[in-house]
Amino acid sequence: MKKTKEENNRRYFLKKCGLSTASLLLPVAGIKAMPLLELQNKMANNAKIPVNFIYDGLAFSPQEYLEKLNEINKKKPIEPDFYGNGGVTKLIEEEFATMTGKEKAIYLPTGTMANQLAIKLLNENNTKVIVPENSHIFRDEADAAQSVHNKRLIPVGKGKRYFDLDDLKSAIDYTNNNEVFKSGLGTVVIENPVRRADGTFVPIDVIKDISKYCKENSYKMHLDGSRIHIASAFNNISLSEYASYFDTVYISLYKYLNAAGGAILCGDAKIIEQISHQIKILGGTVFQSWNNTSMALHYLEGINERWDEVVIKSEKIITALNKLNGVSITSLKNGTNIYDLTLSNEISLKKLAIFLYNEHNIWLGRANDKGIVKFTVNESLLTRDYKEIIDAWKKGIKHAMN
Ligand SMILES: Cc1ncc(COP(=O)(O)O)c(C=O)c1O
């Protein structure tokens, strides 16, 4: 019998995800490891927006992205930028400068570039930059600071989720007392929330202590706030308060603002005004970026209110799911939107995930080697009725009993 287009799309998706061979669940190990293209090729005719317990954001398919842009454009025609100047790109820069309380903000094609240029410029002629050992800057930016910008990264806080003032002071004392050539320390970086610590946040008092000390000692401070919106949502600390402790702040446009890519860097005019030249030097000046900035600006509006709702709704959902036999969802210390999900032995995670995906377009990640699923909540929760989500899980658990 001839298969419908829907069936074919579905089979392709399942095959790519390994679900058709019943061997794998949707992966969870972090965005970079996701077969996102495959995920985005999901059922074209499925009317329901997926509720995903995997990603930072809504994980639009290309079709959904285009439809959303169309909707935004219909409301108010999108004004394009020209090599990053003007149009909607200027609007989002102004909005972020206001929200962070900084003099200026600038759009960059990637967060990696934003981080690297911030530390390069803040550091001036100093060579040393202190970074968290588990940070994106230290572990995931391909040694750009050393190989492109002639800055030496000094990792602090190995084995910890974040470093505190004592860790920072001992790292500084150590280099001062044990190195013959005393090139300067110029900048201290904090990442918040911490991606490699399951999105846990750095307590505000730790940030305050470090910031005060850095000011007293004339060290600059940069915040990798790629996901700062969720630290705000789960801590009730505004973006402007967080930003006030730092000289520069980077925020991703694709983690929680659903753009296809892009980053914003905010800071003093003295630094930000040097950035566009630096982007050009690195070959990163893009003809037009409105496709990212219009999407991000759309989702920036009302982000705090929506995340307040996500926090309340996810608490309600987690409480209800924890009442189901064999389901345990626990929060992490200083956690934001990632929880640990474990199932009792009688429940097959594989069956549950496939059922939720097939029957309800609810996406669940796979377990790590300890049997824990990193259960992530995001704005996709707001697209579905609470009762519908809980009912789907109830049916799923029943179906998945061994
Ligand atoms: C904490 C953190 N900082 C920076 C980045 C870099 O962002 P981009 O992919 O835009 O270079 C990422 C991306 O995963 C991140 O998680």
Ligand as a Chemical Component Dictionary entry (heavy atoms), coordinates in Angstrom:
data_LIG
# 
_chem_comp.id                   LIG 
_chem_comp.type                 NON-POLYMER 
_chem_comp.pdbx_formal_charge   0 
_chem_comp.three_letter_code    LIG 
# 
loop_
_chem_comp_atom.comp_id 
_chem_comp_atom.atom_id 
_chem_comp_atom.alt_atom_id 
_chem_comp_atom.type_symbol 
_chem_comp_atom.charge 
_chem_comp_atom.model_Cartn_x 
_chem_comp_atom.model_Cartn_y 
_chem_comp_atom.model_Cartn_z 
_chem_comp_atom.pdbx_ordinal 
LIG C1 C1 C 0 27.424 28.901 28.047 1  
LIG C2 C2 C 0 27.648 29.121 26.592 2  
LIG N1 N1 N 0 28.414 30.146 26.194 3  
LIG C3 C3 C 0 28.645 30.388 24.898 4  
LIG C4 C4 C 0 28.099 29.601 23.909 5  
LIG C5 C5 C 0 28.449 29.880 22.467 6  
LIG O1 O1 O 0 27.391 30.245 21.685 7  
LIG P1 P1 P 0 27.492 30.128 20.076 8  
LIG O2 O2 O 0 27.043 28.756 19.738 9  
LIG O3 O3 O 0 26.534 31.194 19.611 10 
LIG O4 O4 O 0 28.893 30.387 19.687 11 
LIG C6 C6 C 0 27.299 28.516 24.270 12 
LIG C7 C7 C 0 26.699 27.638 23.235 13 
LIG O5 O5 O 0 26.380 26.502 23.414 14 
LIG C8 C8 C 0 27.059 28.265 25.652 15 
LIG O6 O6 O 0 26.332 27.224 26.056 16 
# 
loop_
_chem_comp_bond.comp_id 
_chem_comp_bond.atom_id_1 
_chem_comp_bond.atom_id_2 
_chem_comp_bond.value_order 
_chem_comp_bond.pdbx_ordinal 
LIG C1 C2 SING 1  
LIG C2 N1 SING 2  
LIG C2 C8 DOUB 3  
LIG N1 C3 DOUB 4  
LIG C3 C4 SING 5  
LIG C4 C5 SING 6  
LIG C4 C6 DOUB 7  
LIG C5 O1 SING 8  
LIG O1 P1 SING 9  
LIG P1 O2 DOUB 10 
LIG P1 O3 SING 11 
LIG P1 O4 SING 12 
LIG C6 C7 SING 13 
LIG C6 C8 SING 14 
LIG C7 O5 DOUB 15 
LIG C8 O6 SING 16 
# 
